[in-house]
Amino acid sequence: MKILIDNGHGVNTPGKCSPDGVFREYKYTREIAAAVVQHLQYRGFDAQLLTPEEYDVSLRERVNRVNTWCKKLGRKNVCLVSIHTNASGNGKEWMTARGWSCYTSRGQTAGDRLADCLYHAAELYLPGHKIRKDYSDGDPDWESDFYILKYSQCAAALSENLFHDNSDDCLFLESVEGRNAIVSLHVEGVVRYVRQWG
């Protein structure tokens, strides 16, 4: 199975940083995504970065890249995880919202199975942290019309890895322990999905 790992935003995306300006989502998610790909490749999986560029690749282009692989290999032989950090405010002050969550497109899709695997891994690797869930449709993921989820033809999930406008979440994200936990949960979640559904 081809595993595509996407990283949120780009160096030219305005905002998307902690209130003190130290934490930059584009930089962090690129570092995490690169580590996830490296770990998956080391374990023998066919993984690659969807957006290796530093600048913000358009959502349309990201989806085109995903669907090119779907056409080449078949949509059941491709999966996508887009890695982000969350925010609850306008970026100017520290907020109180915390936690990890995962999104899929609306309805019952292969993305739901991928998200289930990521949630399972998040419970293992983020003990003591809030795991944000929405069971309104019977599974823990949140559903959204995010473009990359709605139009990618394969199993696709988008992770929101804690809040970069919460000072405690931000400190954890930047720590060695936090980085290792975020990388590990994505690696283990994807491996679990591939072994069950690949």
Short mmCIF file of the C-alpha atoms (twelve columns), coordinates in Angstrom:
data_MODEL
# 
_entry.id   MODEL 
# 
loop_
_atom_site.group_PDB 
_atom_site.id 
_atom_site.type_symbol 
_atom_site.label_atom_id 
_atom_site.label_alt_id 
_atom_site.label_comp_id 
_atom_site.label_asym_id 
_atom_site.label_seq_id 
_atom_site.Cartn_x 
_atom_site.Cartn_y 
_atom_site.Cartn_z 
_atom_site.pdbx_PDB_model_num 
ATOM 1   C CA . MET A 1   0.000   0.000  0.000   1 
ATOM 2   C CA . LYS A 2   1.188   3.505  -0.829  1 
ATOM 3   C CA . ILE A 3   1.153   5.642  2.323   1 
ATOM 4   C CA . LEU A 4   1.038   9.395  1.703   1 
ATOM 5   C CA . ILE A 5   1.891   11.694 4.603   1 
ATOM 6   C CA . ASP A 6   0.832   15.321 4.228   1 
ATOM 7   C CA . ASN A 7   1.970   18.251 6.343   1 
ATOM 8   C CA . GLY A 8   -0.166  21.270 7.112   1 
ATOM 9   C CA . HIS A 9   0.306   24.640 5.439   1 
ATOM 10  C CA . GLY A 10  3.582   26.261 4.347   1 
ATOM 11  C CA . VAL A 11  6.179   28.884 5.182   1 
ATOM 12  C CA . ASN A 12  4.079   31.461 3.307   1 
ATOM 13  C CA . THR A 13  0.828   30.684 5.182   1 
ATOM 14  C CA . PRO A 14  -0.134  33.647 7.422   1 
ATOM 15  C CA . GLY A 15  -0.800  32.937 11.100  1 
ATOM 16  C CA . LYS A 16  -0.798  29.254 12.152  1 
ATOM 17  C CA . CYS A 17  1.579   29.875 15.044  1 
ATOM 18  C CA . SER A 18  1.574   30.133 18.825  1 
ATOM 19  C CA . PRO A 19  0.643   33.521 20.334  1 
ATOM 20  C CA . ASP A 20  4.315   34.188 21.146  1 
ATOM 21  C CA . GLY A 21  5.300   33.349 17.564  1 
ATOM 22  C CA . VAL A 22  7.759   30.625 18.591  1 
ATOM 23  C CA . PHE A 23  5.778   27.587 17.438  1 
ATOM 24  C CA . ARG A 24  5.119   27.476 13.683  1 
ATOM 25  C CA . GLU A 25  2.656   24.840 12.514  1 
ATOM 26  C CA . TYR A 26  4.139   24.487 9.011   1 
ATOM 27  C CA . LYS A 27  7.638   23.832 10.392  1 
ATOM 28  C CA . TYR A 28  6.539   21.436 13.122  1 
ATOM 29  C CA . THR A 29  4.267   19.348 10.921  1 
ATOM 30  C CA . ARG A 30  6.960   19.031 8.261   1 
ATOM 31  C CA . GLU A 31  9.416   17.747 10.839  1 
ATOM 32  C CA . ILE A 32  6.855   15.286 12.206  1 
ATOM 33  C CA . ALA A 33  5.750   14.137 8.739   1 
ATOM 34  C CA . ALA A 34  9.345   13.560 7.633   1 
ATOM 35  C CA . ALA A 35  10.019  11.488 10.762  1 
ATOM 36  C CA . VAL A 36  6.826   9.457  10.251  1 
ATOM 37  C CA . VAL A 37  7.830   8.654  6.665   1 
ATOM 38  C CA . GLN A 38  11.363  7.728  7.749   1 
ATOM 39  C CA . HIS A 39  10.092  5.354  10.451  1 
ATOM 40  C CA . LEU A 40  7.575   3.736  8.100   1 
ATOM 41  C CA . GLN A 41  10.192  3.253  5.401   1 
ATOM 42  C CA . TYR A 42  12.594  1.757  7.942   1 
ATOM 43  C CA . ARG A 43  9.895   -0.785 8.809   1 
ATOM 44  C CA . GLY A 44  9.514   -1.686 5.138   1 
ATOM 45  C CA . PHE A 45  6.393   0.292  4.224   1 
ATOM 46  C CA . ASP A 46  5.956   2.265  1.000   1 
ATOM 47  C CA . ALA A 47  5.607   5.739  2.499   1 
ATOM 48  C CA . GLN A 48  6.393   9.175  1.118   1 
ATOM 49  C CA . LEU A 49  5.741   12.843 1.749   1 
ATOM 50  C CA . LEU A 50  2.882   14.276 -0.269  1 
ATOM 51  C CA . THR A 51  4.200   17.841 -0.002  1 
ATOM 52  C CA . PRO A 52  7.972   18.037 0.452   1 
ATOM 53  C CA . GLU A 53  7.948   21.727 -0.509  1 
ATOM 54  C CA . GLU A 54  8.403   24.402 2.167   1 
ATOM 55  C CA . TYR A 55  5.774   26.674 0.619   1 
ATOM 56  C CA . ASP A 56  2.049   26.078 0.917   1 
ATOM 57  C CA . VAL A 57  0.967   23.726 -1.862  1 
ATOM 58  C CA . SER A 58  -2.664  24.369 -2.811  1 
ATOM 59  C CA . LEU A 59  -5.331  21.950 -1.652  1 
ATOM 60  C CA . ARG A 60  -6.276  21.272 -5.266  1 
ATOM 61  C CA . GLU A 61  -2.678  20.288 -6.079  1 
ATOM 62  C CA . ARG A 62  -2.433  18.121 -2.962  1 
ATOM 63  C CA . VAL A 63  -5.607  16.268 -3.950  1 
ATOM 64  C CA . ASN A 64  -4.364  15.902 -7.532  1 
ATOM 65  C CA . ARG A 65  -1.201  14.246 -6.221  1 
ATOM 66  C CA . VAL A 66  -3.214  11.852 -4.048  1 
ATOM 67  C CA . ASN A 67  -5.610  10.936 -6.820  1 
ATOM 68  C CA . THR A 68  -2.786  10.392 -9.299  1 
ATOM 69  C CA . TRP A 69  -1.574  7.597  -7.036  1 
ATOM 70  C CA . CYS A 70  -5.149  6.314  -6.688  1 
ATOM 71  C CA . LYS A 71  -5.461  6.075  -10.469 1 
ATOM 72  C CA . LYS A 72  -2.090  4.356  -10.757 1 
ATOM 73  C CA . LEU A 73  -2.484  1.830  -7.918  1 
ATOM 74  C CA . GLY A 74  -6.214  1.730  -7.208  1 
ATOM 75  C CA . ARG A 75  -7.848  3.746  -4.439  1 
ATOM 76  C CA . LYS A 76  -7.877  0.777  -2.049  1 
ATOM 77  C CA . ASN A 77  -4.085  0.602  -2.313  1 
ATOM 78  C CA . VAL A 78  -3.465  4.179  -1.160  1 
ATOM 79  C CA . CYS A 79  -4.018  5.965  2.137   1 
ATOM 80  C CA . LEU A 80  -3.430  9.543  3.236   1 
ATOM 81  C CA . VAL A 81  -2.794  11.138 6.620   1 
ATOM 82  C CA . SER A 82  -2.612  14.933 6.812   1 
ATOM 83  C CA . ILE A 83  -0.820  16.161 9.953   1 
ATOM 84  C CA . HIS A 84  -1.764  19.453 11.626  1 
ATOM 85  C CA . THR A 85  -1.866  21.199 14.993  1 
ATOM 86  C CA . ASN A 86  -5.036  22.834 16.259  1 
ATOM 87  C CA . ALA A 87  -5.992  26.299 17.505  1 
ATOM 88  C CA . SER A 88  -9.081  27.670 19.204  1 
ATOM 89  C CA . GLY A 89  -8.405  31.413 19.187  1 
ATOM 90  C CA . ASN A 90  -7.309  34.176 16.846  1 
ATOM 91  C CA . GLY A 91  -3.615  33.561 17.455  1 
ATOM 92  C CA . LYS A 92  -3.092  36.605 19.693  1 
ATOM 93  C CA . GLU A 93  -3.595  35.052 23.131  1 
ATOM 94  C CA . TRP A 94  -3.190  31.734 24.878  1 
ATOM 95  C CA . MET A 95  -6.382  29.675 25.059  1 
ATOM 96  C CA . THR A 96  -7.647  26.823 27.262  1 
ATOM 97  C CA . ALA A 97  -8.794  24.251 24.646  1 
ATOM 98  C CA . ARG A 98  -6.601  21.152 24.588  1 
ATOM 99  C CA . GLY A 99  -6.367  17.705 23.096  1 
ATOM 100 C CA . TRP A 100 -5.867  15.438 20.089  1 
ATOM 101 C CA . SER A 101 -8.472  14.699 17.429  1 
ATOM 102 C CA . CYS A 102 -8.865  13.226 13.967  1 
ATOM 103 C CA . TYR A 103 -11.151 14.171 11.084  1 
ATOM 104 C CA . THR A 104 -12.570 12.303 8.114   1 
ATOM 105 C CA . SER A 105 -14.943 13.207 5.309   1 
ATOM 106 C CA . ARG A 106 -18.688 12.869 5.916   1 
ATOM 107 C CA . GLY A 107 -20.378 9.477  5.838   1 
ATOM 108 C CA . GLN A 108 -19.018 5.992  6.356   1 
ATOM 109 C CA . THR A 109 -15.791 5.673  4.364   1 
ATOM 110 C CA . ALA A 110 -12.463 3.862  4.455   1 
ATOM 111 C CA . GLY A 111 -11.173 6.999  6.158   1 
ATOM 112 C CA . ASP A 112 -13.189 6.056  9.239   1 
ATOM 113 C CA . ARG A 113 -11.187 2.828  9.578   1 
ATOM 114 C CA . LEU A 114 -7.942  4.759  9.227   1 
ATOM 115 C CA . ALA A 115 -9.088  7.249  11.856  1 
ATOM 116 C CA . ASP A 116 -10.062 4.406  14.206  1 
ATOM 117 C CA . CYS A 117 -6.509  3.081  13.980  1 
ATOM 118 C CA . LEU A 118 -5.066  6.535  14.677  1 
ATOM 119 C CA . TYR A 119 -7.377  6.990  17.672  1 
ATOM 120 C CA . HIS A 120 -6.266  3.625  19.043  1 
ATOM 121 C CA . ALA A 121 -2.629  4.711  18.760  1 
ATOM 122 C CA . ALA A 122 -3.345  8.145  20.257  1 
ATOM 123 C CA . GLU A 123 -4.818  6.498  23.358  1 
ATOM 124 C CA . LEU A 124 -1.585  4.512  23.729  1 
ATOM 125 C CA . TYR A 125 0.903   7.307  23.095  1 
ATOM 126 C CA . LEU A 126 -0.838  10.295 24.668  1 
ATOM 127 C CA . PRO A 127 -1.729  9.103  28.192  1 
ATOM 128 C CA . GLY A 128 -2.980  11.959 30.335  1 
ATOM 129 C CA . HIS A 129 -3.895  14.076 27.329  1 
ATOM 130 C CA . LYS A 130 -7.441  14.779 26.249  1 
ATOM 131 C CA . ILE A 131 -8.529  12.715 23.262  1 
ATOM 132 C CA . ARG A 132 -11.345 14.642 21.601  1 
ATOM 133 C CA . LYS A 133 -14.061 12.396 20.133  1 
ATOM 134 C CA . ASP A 134 -17.414 12.722 18.393  1 
ATOM 135 C CA . TYR A 135 -19.521 9.551  18.600  1 
ATOM 136 C CA . SER A 136 -22.592 11.098 16.967  1 
ATOM 137 C CA . ASP A 137 -22.207 8.730  13.996  1 
ATOM 138 C CA . GLY A 138 -20.984 5.737  15.972  1 
ATOM 139 C CA . ASP A 139 -17.205 6.227  15.677  1 
ATOM 140 C CA . PRO A 140 -14.776 8.605  17.411  1 
ATOM 141 C CA . ASP A 141 -13.631 10.759 14.501  1 
ATOM 142 C CA . TRP A 142 -14.997 14.180 13.663  1 
ATOM 143 C CA . GLU A 143 -16.462 14.644 10.206  1 
ATOM 144 C CA . SER A 144 -15.812 17.665 8.044   1 
ATOM 145 C CA . ASP A 145 -15.837 18.918 4.479   1 
ATOM 146 C CA . PHE A 146 -12.102 19.636 4.561   1 
ATOM 147 C CA . TYR A 147 -11.136 19.734 0.883   1 
ATOM 148 C CA . ILE A 148 -8.302  17.232 1.137   1 
ATOM 149 C CA . LEU A 149 -10.595 14.717 2.856   1 
ATOM 150 C CA . LYS A 150 -13.650 15.299 0.705   1 
ATOM 151 C CA . TYR A 151 -11.935 14.996 -2.681  1 
ATOM 152 C CA . SER A 152 -9.155  12.473 -2.085  1 
ATOM 153 C CA . GLN A 153 -10.335 9.154  -3.511  1 
ATOM 154 C CA . CYS A 154 -8.530  6.929  -0.998  1 
ATOM 155 C CA . ALA A 155 -8.833  6.408  2.748   1 
ATOM 156 C CA . ALA A 156 -7.950  9.820  4.178   1 
ATOM 157 C CA . ALA A 157 -7.727  11.231 7.694   1 
ATOM 158 C CA . LEU A 158 -6.528  14.545 9.110   1 
ATOM 159 C CA . SER A 159 -5.006  14.664 12.586  1 
ATOM 160 C CA . GLU A 160 -5.103  17.726 14.829  1 
ATOM 161 C CA . ASN A 161 -2.210  17.172 17.199  1 
ATOM 162 C CA . LEU A 162 -3.011  19.208 20.289  1 
ATOM 163 C CA . PHE A 163 -3.409  23.008 20.344  1 
ATOM 164 C CA . HIS A 164 -0.552  25.347 19.497  1 
ATOM 165 C CA . ASP A 165 -2.407  28.185 21.245  1 
ATOM 166 C CA . ASN A 166 -2.526  26.301 24.549  1 
ATOM 167 C CA . SER A 167 0.716   26.845 26.465  1 
ATOM 168 C CA . ASP A 168 0.766   23.368 28.057  1 
ATOM 169 C CA . ASP A 169 -0.008  21.575 24.791  1 
ATOM 170 C CA . CYS A 170 2.600   23.684 23.020  1 
ATOM 171 C CA . LEU A 171 5.311   22.850 25.567  1 
ATOM 172 C CA . PHE A 172 4.540   19.152 25.191  1 
ATOM 173 C CA . LEU A 173 4.574   19.310 21.386  1 
ATOM 174 C CA . GLU A 174 8.024   20.892 21.399  1 
ATOM 175 C CA . SER A 175 9.490   18.481 23.956  1 
ATOM 176 C CA . VAL A 176 11.433  15.384 22.934  1 
ATOM 177 C CA . GLU A 177 8.777   13.254 24.651  1 
ATOM 178 C CA . GLY A 178 6.009   15.051 22.794  1 
ATOM 179 C CA . ARG A 179 7.636   14.823 19.392  1 
ATOM 180 C CA . ASN A 180 8.317   11.129 19.867  1 
ATOM 181 C CA . ALA A 181 4.706   10.540 20.948  1 
ATOM 182 C CA . ILE A 182 3.230   12.364 17.952  1 
ATOM 183 C CA . VAL A 183 5.515   10.552 15.516  1 
ATOM 184 C CA . SER A 184 4.880   7.164  17.139  1 
ATOM 185 C CA . LEU A 185 1.107   7.453  17.184  1 
ATOM 186 C CA . HIS A 186 1.042   8.200  13.451  1 
ATOM 187 C CA . VAL A 187 3.444   5.387  12.628  1 
ATOM 188 C CA . GLU A 188 1.585   2.839  14.746  1 
ATOM 189 C CA . GLY A 189 -1.831  4.028  13.590  1 
ATOM 190 C CA . VAL A 190 -0.882  3.702  9.935   1 
ATOM 191 C CA . VAL A 191 0.791   0.316  10.444  1 
ATOM 192 C CA . ARG A 192 -2.324  -0.946 12.230  1 
ATOM 193 C CA . TYR A 193 -4.499  0.256  9.324   1 
ATOM 194 C CA . VAL A 194 -2.284  -1.295 6.639   1 
ATOM 195 C CA . ARG A 195 -2.104  -4.634 8.446   1 
ATOM 196 C CA . GLN A 196 -5.861  -4.761 8.989   1 
ATOM 197 C CA . TRP A 197 -7.098  -3.286 5.734   1 
ATOM 198 C CA . GLY A 198 -4.162  -3.121 3.321   1 
# 
